[in-house]
Amino acid sequence: MVPMRALTALAAALLLVACGGDEGLDRTQPQAVFRAALIAVHDGDWKTLKTLLTKEARREMERDLARLKRRLSHPEDGKIERALARQRLGERDKEEIQRVVDGGPAAALRFYVLIMPRERSPAPRGMQVDKLARTMLYAAADGTLRPVRLVQVLDKWLIADLQL
């Protein structure tokens, strides 16, 4: 399976690119940005998620999602993902895989969300504080705690590291 470190640099990534997202979000509060990112991942909402990432995190996430696309393009490389798709999507698996192969990051994130088990409503599990950075944890579908690192850029918080 593709390691989804992108929510590392997504999933958490540096200067805010204002292209979509929740206009009512208080980006001066790291907890609000963290929660919005978890919801965006949960919903497979690339348009919102990419606005919450630093530039570097967005690039890393795009690379990870492109890696998923390449794996699905080759039946041998994408065996695990194809098996999960068959299990979760049934008859729609081939159609969804083709959307990823033909599409961009939004299609790959949506596919990832469709095939991976996850909590119904993601919730923060803890926080470590630093002057200019915060590391928060969330429980992944397999129960492991995964870090999300947020950084402050001027008066806004962005995700610098997010792991799916």
C-alpha positions as CSV (number, residue, x, y, z in Angstrom):
1,M,0.0,0.0,0.0
2,V,1.2,3.5,-0.8
3,P,2.6,5.2,2.4
4,M,0.5,8.4,2.7
5,R,3.1,10.7,4.2
6,A,1.8,13.5,2.2
7,L,-0.6,14.6,4.8
8,T,2.9,15.2,6.3
9,A,4.3,18.2,4.6
10,L,-1.4,17.3,3.7
11,A,-1.9,17.0,4.8
12,A,-0.4,19.4,6.5
13,A,1.9,21.6,3.9
14,L,3.2,26.1,4.1
15,L,1.7,29.2,2.6
16,L,-2.1,29.2,2.3
17,V,-3.4,29.1,-1.2
18,A,-6.9,30.6,-1.2
19,C,-8.7,28.3,-3.6
20,G,-11.8,26.9,-2.0
21,G,-12.2,25.6,1.5
22,D,-14.4,26.7,4.4
23,E,-14.6,30.5,4.4
24,G,-15.9,30.5,8.0
25,L,-12.8,28.6,9.3
26,D,-10.8,30.4,12.0
27,R,-7.3,29.7,10.7
28,T,-5.8,31.5,13.6
29,Q,-6.7,28.5,15.8
30,P,-4.6,25.3,15.2
31,Q,-7.4,23.1,16.5
32,A,-9.8,24.4,14.0
33,V,-7.4,23.8,11.1
34,F,-6.6,20.3,12.4
35,R,-10.3,19.4,12.7
36,A,-11.1,20.9,9.2
37,A,-8.3,18.8,7.7
38,L,-9.5,15.6,9.4
39,I,-13.0,16.3,8.1
40,A,-11.7,17.0,4.6
41,V,-9.8,13.8,4.5
42,H,-12.8,11.9,5.9
43,D,-14.9,13.4,3.2
44,G,-12.3,12.9,0.4
45,D,-12.5,16.7,-0.1
46,W,-9.2,17.6,-2.0
47,K,-10.4,21.1,-2.8
48,T,-10.6,22.0,0.9
49,L,-7.7,19.9,2.1
50,K,-5.2,21.4,-0.2
51,T,-6.0,24.9,1.2
52,L,-5.1,23.7,4.6
53,L,-1.7,22.4,3.7
54,T,1.6,24.2,3.3
55,K,3.0,24.3,-0.2
56,E,5.5,21.6,0.7
57,A,2.8,19.4,2.3
58,R,0.5,19.8,-0.7
59,R,3.3,18.7,-3.1
60,E,4.1,15.7,-0.9
61,M,0.4,14.7,-0.8
62,E,0.1,15.1,-4.6
63,R,3.2,12.9,-5.0
64,D,1.6,10.2,-2.7
65,L,-1.7,10.4,-4.5
66,A,0.1,10.2,-7.9
67,R,1.9,7.1,-6.5
68,L,-1.5,5.5,-5.7
69,K,-2.6,6.3,-9.3
70,R,0.5,4.7,-10.8
71,R,0.0,1.6,-8.6
72,L,-3.5,1.2,-9.8
73,S,-2.4,1.6,-13.4
74,H,-0.4,-1.7,-13.0
75,P,-2.4,-4.7,-11.9
76,E,0.6,-6.3,-10.2
77,D,1.7,-3.2,-8.2
78,G,-1.8,-2.4,-7.0
79,K,-3.0,-5.8,-5.8
80,I,-3.7,-4.6,-2.2
81,E,-5.6,-1.5,-3.3
82,R,-7.6,-3.5,-5.9
83,A,-8.5,-6.2,-3.4
84,L,-9.7,-3.5,-0.9
85,A,-11.7,-1.9,-3.7
86,R,-13.3,-5.2,-4.6
87,Q,-14.2,-5.8,-1.0
88,R,-15.6,-2.3,-0.3
89,L,-17.1,-1.3,-3.6
90,G,-18.2,-4.6,-5.1
91,E,-19.2,-4.2,-8.8
92,R,-18.2,-0.5,-8.8
93,D,-14.5,-1.3,-8.2
94,K,-13.3,-1.2,-11.8
95,E,-15.2,2.0,-12.5
96,E,-13.7,3.7,-9.4
97,I,-10.2,2.5,-10.3
98,Q,-10.5,3.9,-13.8
99,R,-11.5,7.3,-12.3
100,V,-8.3,7.4,-10.4
101,V,-6.2,6.3,-13.4
102,D,-7.8,9.0,-15.6
103,G,-8.0,11.7,-12.8
104,G,-5.9,13.8,-10.6
105,P,-5.3,14.1,-6.8
106,A,-9.0,14.7,-6.1
107,A,-10.0,11.3,-7.7
108,A,-7.1,9.5,-5.9
109,L,-8.0,10.9,-2.5
110,R,-11.7,10.1,-3.0
111,F,-10.7,6.5,-3.9
112,Y,-8.5,6.2,-0.9
113,V,-11.3,7.3,1.3
114,L,-13.8,4.9,-0.3
115,I,-11.5,1.8,0.2
116,M,-10.0,2.5,3.6
117,P,-12.0,1.9,6.8
118,R,-12.3,5.0,9.0
119,E,-14.0,6.4,12.0
120,R,-17.4,7.9,11.3
121,S,-16.4,11.3,12.6
122,P,-12.6,11.9,13.1
123,A,-11.6,13.5,16.4
124,P,-8.4,14.8,17.8
125,R,-6.7,12.6,20.4
126,G,-4.0,14.8,21.8
127,M,-1.7,17.8,21.3
128,Q,1.9,18.7,21.9
129,V,2.7,22.4,22.0
130,D,5.7,24.3,20.6
131,K,6.0,28.1,20.1
132,L,5.4,28.0,16.3
133,A,4.2,24.5,15.8
134,R,1.6,22.0,17.2
135,T,1.6,18.3,16.8
136,M,-1.8,16.8,17.2
137,L,-2.8,13.1,17.1
138,Y,-5.7,11.3,15.6
139,A,-6.7,7.7,15.7
140,A,-6.4,6.0,12.3
141,A,-8.9,3.3,11.2
142,D,-6.5,0.6,12.5
143,G,-6.4,2.3,15.9
144,T,-2.9,3.7,15.6
145,L,-2.3,7.2,16.7
146,R,-1.0,9.3,13.8
147,P,0.6,12.8,14.1
148,V,-0.5,15.9,12.3
149,R,2.0,18.7,12.5
150,L,0.7,22.3,12.1
151,V,2.9,25.4,11.6
152,Q,2.1,29.0,12.0
153,V,2.6,31.2,9.0
154,L,2.1,34.8,9.8
155,D,-1.3,34.8,11.6
156,K,-2.6,31.5,10.1
157,W,-2.1,27.8,10.9
158,L,-1.4,25.3,8.1
159,I,-0.8,21.6,8.1
160,A,2.8,20.8,7.4
161,D,2.6,17.0,7.9
162,L,-0.4,14.7,7.7
163,Q,-0.4,10.9,7.3
164,L,-3.4,9.1,5.9
